[in-house]
């Protein structure tokens, strides 16, 4: 260790001597180049961040994500599709915008399978996500409430989502059905389940780190308003083509 320290000190002395030997004009020019390079790098990062156009569509299996994907892209349901077992993605202008005047920026929509074994794939897309649409089956919500809350909790506590404050839309799909639950009911039930989850997850975090961040305010009941990023709730029906609230969310994240 002492040998390395001596080596570093010797290198520092040589560097200092070299600095003093250089003409001032040359030093000033080098400093300007370094500063300009740094500024260009910062501007590039800011512009690159602003150009993100990826929207991630995820949620439990059977929620209707794939039908929503085709409604947004083609304006049809593509009847006969089955539960996706691999990501379905495409870059396109929303179908509802095709006949509108003006130019619209294409979005990159990624339909990530909801099967538990395939969820690690989600991390590959979150780093570039401008927004996340978490699809919930409004008809079969209650039997799947706990599983949906666990999946949503994992998303909301990921560092890639928290640090960039990626907006999340909880989309209650299949609301055209008479037996569908309202978005207010679904929101409240998810908040209650996540409130229970954060207690158990926090209790084991010291022994087994499963999440990057924690949710909510200590000693207060959890609500989505306490999240680091914006979380909204909306209705949709992929089957009937009622996806206006989804499109609004997408265009709020990916400007035309």
Secondary structure, DSSP 4 states (H G I P E B T S, - for coil): -HHHHHHHHHHHHHHHHHHHHS-HHHHHHHHHHHHHHHHHHHHHHHHHHHT--EEEEEESTTSSHHHHHHHHHHSS--TT----SS-EEEEE--GGGTTSSS----EEEEE----GGGGGGGHHHHTTEEEEEEEEESSSHHHHHHHHHHHHHHHHT-HHHHHTT-EEEEEEE-TTSTTPPPHHHHHHHHHHHHHHHHHHHHHHTTTS---SS--S-TTS---GGGSSS-EEEEE-BTTTTB-HHHHHHHHHHS--
